[in-house]
């Protein structure tokens, strides 16, 4: 959804382990 898209954009600054983790969650949802 839009919220997840925004979260990814906010975390893209430090798109490392956290980015991968969030991406994993978004794919799961």
N, CA, C and O atoms as a GROMACS GRO file, in nm:
protein
  116
    1UNK      N    1   0.083  -0.121   0.000
    1UNK     CA    2   0.000   0.000   0.000
    1UNK      C    3   0.086   0.125   0.000
    1UNK      O    4   0.208   0.117  -0.004
    2UNK      N    5   0.020   0.240   0.004
    2UNK     CA    6   0.092   0.367   0.001
    2UNK      C    7   0.180   0.382   0.124
    2UNK      O    8   0.293   0.431   0.114
    3UNK      N    9   0.128   0.341   0.240
    3UNK     CA   10   0.204   0.356   0.365
    3UNK      C   11   0.336   0.280   0.356
    3UNK      O   12   0.441   0.332   0.395
    4UNK      N   13   0.332   0.157   0.306
    4UNK     CA   14   0.453   0.078   0.296
    4UNK      C   15   0.550   0.141   0.199
    4UNK      O   16   0.672   0.140   0.220
    5UNK      N   17   0.495   0.198   0.090
    5UNK     CA   18   0.579   0.265  -0.010
    5UNK      C   19   0.653   0.381   0.053
    5UNK      O   20   0.771   0.402   0.025
    6UNK      N   21   0.583   0.458   0.138
    6UNK     CA   22   0.643   0.572   0.207
    6UNK      C   23   0.750   0.523   0.304
    6UNK      O   24   0.858   0.582   0.314
    7UNK      N   25   0.719   0.416   0.377
    7UNK     CA   26   0.817   0.363   0.472
    7UNK      C   27   0.945   0.322   0.401
    7UNK      O   28   1.055   0.347   0.451
    8UNK      N   29   0.931   0.258   0.285
    8UNK     CA   30   1.048   0.216   0.209
    8UNK      C   31   1.128   0.337   0.166
    8UNK      O   32   1.251   0.336   0.171
    9UNK      N   33   1.058   0.442   0.122
    9UNK     CA   34   1.126   0.564   0.079
    9UNK      C   35   1.202   0.627   0.194
    9UNK      O   36   1.313   0.677   0.176
   10UNK      N   37   1.141   0.626   0.313
   10UNK     CA   38   1.207   0.685   0.430
   10UNK      C   39   1.329   0.603   0.471
   10UNK      O   40   1.431   0.659   0.513
   11UNK      N   41   1.318   0.471   0.459
   11UNK     CA   42   1.427   0.384   0.500
   11UNK      C   43   1.530   0.363   0.390
   11UNK      O   44   1.635   0.304   0.413
   12UNK      N   45   1.498   0.411   0.268
   12UNK     CA   46   1.590   0.392   0.156
   12UNK      C   47   1.721   0.465   0.179
   12UNK      O   48   1.823   0.434   0.116
   13UNK      N   49   1.719   0.563   0.272
   13UNK     CA   50   1.840   0.637   0.306
   13UNK      C   51   1.943   0.539   0.361
   13UNK      O   52   2.062   0.548   0.329
   14UNK      N   53   1.896   0.446   0.445
   14UNK     CA   54   1.985   0.346   0.502
   14UNK      C   55   1.938   0.210   0.451
   14UNK      O   56   1.905   0.121   0.530
   15UNK      N   57   1.936   0.196   0.317
   15UNK     CA   58   1.882   0.075   0.256
   15UNK      C   59   1.982  -0.038   0.265
   15UNK      O   60   2.047  -0.075   0.167
   16UNK      N   61   1.993  -0.091   0.385
   16UNK     CA   62   2.084  -0.204   0.408
   16UNK      C   63   2.005  -0.319   0.463
   16UNK      O   64   1.913  -0.369   0.399
   17UNK      N   65   2.042  -0.362   0.583
   17UNK     CA   66   1.970  -0.473   0.646
   17UNK      C   67   1.824  -0.434   0.672
   17UNK      O   68   1.734  -0.515   0.653
   18UNK      N   69   1.803  -0.310   0.715
   18UNK     CA   70   1.667  -0.264   0.745
   18UNK      C   71   1.583  -0.263   0.618
   18UNK      O   72   1.468  -0.306   0.618
   19UNK      N   73   1.641  -0.212   0.509
   19UNK     CA   74   1.569  -0.206   0.382
   19UNK      C   75   1.525  -0.343   0.335
   19UNK      O   76   1.412  -0.362   0.291
   20UNK      N   77   1.617  -0.437   0.346
   20UNK     CA   78   1.585  -0.574   0.304
   20UNK      C   79   1.476  -0.632   0.393
   20UNK      O   80   1.386  -0.701   0.346
   21UNK      N   81   1.486  -0.602   0.523
   21UNK     CA   82   1.386  -0.653   0.618
   21UNK      C   83   1.248  -0.598   0.586
   21UNK      O   84   1.151  -0.673   0.583
   22UNK      N   85   1.239  -0.466   0.563
   22UNK     CA   86   1.111  -0.404   0.530
   22UNK      C   87   1.057  -0.458   0.398
   22UNK      O   88   0.938  -0.486   0.385
   23UNK      N   89   1.147  -0.473   0.301
   23UNK     CA   90   1.106  -0.525   0.170
   23UNK      C   91   1.047  -0.664   0.186
   23UNK      O   92   0.950  -0.699   0.119
   24UNK      N   93   1.108  -0.744   0.275
   24UNK     CA   94   1.061  -0.879   0.300
   24UNK      C   95   0.919  -0.876   0.357
   24UNK      O   96   0.834  -0.956   0.318
   25UNK      N   97   0.896  -0.781   0.450
   25UNK     CA   98   0.763  -0.769   0.512
   25UNK      C   99   0.660  -0.727   0.408
   25UNK      O  100   0.550  -0.782   0.403
   26UNK      N  101   0.696  -0.630   0.324
   26UNK     CA  102   0.602  -0.582   0.222
   26UNK      C  103   0.564  -0.695   0.127
   26UNK      O  104   0.448  -0.710   0.090
   27UNK      N  105   0.664  -0.774   0.088
   27UNK     CA  106   0.636  -0.886  -0.002
   27UNK      C  107   0.543  -0.986   0.065
   27UNK      O  108   0.455  -1.044   0.002
   28UNK      N  109   0.565  -1.006   0.196
   28UNK     CA  110   0.482  -1.100   0.269
   28UNK      C  111   0.337  -1.050   0.276
   28UNK      O  112   0.243  -1.129   0.263
   29UNK      N  113   0.321  -0.919   0.298
   29UNK     CA  114   0.186  -0.863   0.305
   29UNK      C  115   0.127  -0.849   0.166
   29UNK      O  116   0.014  -0.803   0.151
   0.00000   0.00000   0.00000
